[in-house]
Amino acid sequence: MTTEDTPLLVADSWLVLDGSVRSLDRHVRRFTRSCLEIGAVTPEQLDGFWRETISVLPRTGAWFPRVELAGDPATLRLRIRPAPPRGEHVRVWVPDVPDHRRSPARKGPDLQSLTALRAEAEKHGAQEALLRTADGVVVEAASSSVLWWEDDVLCSPPEEIPALPGTTAGLVLDLAASLEVRTARRARHVDELAGREVWLLNALHGIRLVSELIGCDAAPGSGTRFTSWRERVERLRTPLDPPPSGL
């Protein structure tokens, strides 16, 4: 079995640009928490793994490393991959089937099926696919969290809906709180996003403005807040510590 074929138990990815990262602590916490919930590795093993991982990350160029817990017996591993192209705008396909993930709150087990869903979205002229509950409530996208604006309130899906805890969305919501911007958890169907400023957020792209919803009659609104918030988030990169000598 090749590395690509090995079933993933947990995975996490983030962007490294010339040795700078954003919210790496959030990725460490999310990956560590999921690994410990499975119980296949110890806190000591994870601590050593993260120390080694951070020490070997490239300090020049654009990279999109992925940490994984995979296999049987489960082992920790790092894959250092070139960063894919980044974008600021995104077209989103709205499938007519509900969210089918087995483990929506843990990144890893559903990556293969979500990759296939994004490939299907490309056939419809989109870069992403929207995930919804059986009764049509917006959850997130195949590889991104969803936020939107209702007047001056930055909104996110209801907390009780199983979803991946997005690192970039969490960062933006915390930033909103620090700026005293109102936030709310609201259950919305796609047609209720019509005319709204809608964002997709993930570690690779940061914030992207949804320019089109394909497969439904709703049209998203313009991005009056998008540029300023994207720039705020991009400025939150911090340099990695220098690697230990000899590595």
Disulfide bonds with the S-S distance in Angstrom:
none
